[in-house]
Amino acid sequence: MRRREKHVVFNPTANKGRAASRRTEISRSLAGSGEVIWHVTKERGHAARITSGLPEDALVVAAGGDGTVHEVAAACVGTGRTMGILPVGSGNDYVKALGVGGHLRRALEVLKAGKVWAVDAGEVNGIYFNNGLGIGFDAEVAAGVAEAPRYLGGFGGYLWSVGRLLWGFGCHEATLKLDGKRVEARTILVAAALGTTYGARFKLAPEARLDDGMFDVIWSDDINRAEVLRLIPAALNGTLLRNPKVHVARAREVEIEMAEEVPAHVDGEILSPTRIFRARALPGALRVVAP
């Protein structure tokens, strides 16, 4: 990219506090590439407020984990702001879908030499997201990650949460409307994906694209614990969609009605439990720096 002012929105508590030690490396790498203005977040929601207060044409660099990226992206959707990403979190899912990868050194090079790419965003019940919406088991796992022992790291924490939930999970009655087409399901989860991975390494939507204007919508049939255990390695190696009990469809507008209130998340951020989710893809609504 051309030399321009960079607003770095930095979350020092990302990756259970390990991100704080990366500031010096970032500063040294960006020296000489234009003015760098640092904004350090202090609490949940602060990154979104910082970004919303920046000029409409600002380059905003999310330096944190997927939560920081989610907040910065939501405040950039539909504006002239451009988002760059420096992955210093534990999962770093979105940068993988962008083709940047999870290594900070590589991301710094992309930030300095990459191009601006218009990608899709999503909106569900008035909330913007950049990577995906998950309802049911996926959201329960995401909520449990915060309670995982610190030494396990991002992927280990996700596996820990999966293991804890396996003994008491249940499938949910759901009605899906995919661009108006009605589907009845008894399912462990429903996901509307823009990006390809969740939980650091789980390829829930391996064929998803960030610029096709569509969600990849994934749901399962009624499955038991043994079947879930078989799906986990399939999700890790990218073969999940080969399972006959897992379904995928592409849609621009998705309505999901659950029989009861269930947990849900966007980009790993937990939503208030509800029964009805109305989501739509927003083609080209987010400007990002990518290779």
SULMO-V331495 format. One line per field, one symbol per residue. phi: phi as a letter, one per 20 degrees, with the letter a starting at -180 (. if undefined). psi: psi as a letter, one per 20 degrees, with the letter a starting at -180 (. if undefined). burial: # if it has 16 or more other ideal C-beta (glycine too) atoms within 10 Angstrom, else .. A space follows every 10 residues. Layout:
phi = ???
psi = ???
burial = ???
This chain:
phi = .ffbfdeeed dfefllnffg feffffgffe gndofddece fdagnffffg ffeegfdfed dedrefffgg fffgeegmde fdddcdfcee elffffffne neefgfffff fecfdecece ccbclndebd drdccnggff fgffgfefgg ffmffffffg fgffegfcfb ecfbddcdln eecebdcfac cdddeecclm ceefcfdfce cdmceeedbd efcdffffff ffffffendg ffffedccbd beccccdefb fcfbbclnef efgbddcdcb edfmececeb g
psi = qqprppooop niiqlkihhh iigggggghi pikrppppop qirpihhggg ghirqhjqoo oonbahgggg ggghihpjaj qpprpookah glghhghijg rjpggghggg hhiarpporq rrppkjpqrh gqpppcgghh gghhhhiqph ihagghhghg gghhihijrq rqpqppooli ppppqoqhrp qopgrhqqkg iomhmijqqi kjjqqopprr rpqaghhghh hghhhhjjjg iipijpqqqp qhpppooqhr pqqqqpkipp rpprhppoqq qnpkippqpr .
burial = #....##### ######..#. .##..#..## ..#.....## #....###.# #..#...### ########## #######.#. ########## ########.# .#.#..##.# ##.#..#.## ####..#### ########## #####..#.. .######### ##......#. ##.#.#.#.. ..#.#.#### ########## ######.### ...####### ..#....#.. #..###...# #.#..##### ##.###.#.. .########. #.....#.## ##..###### .
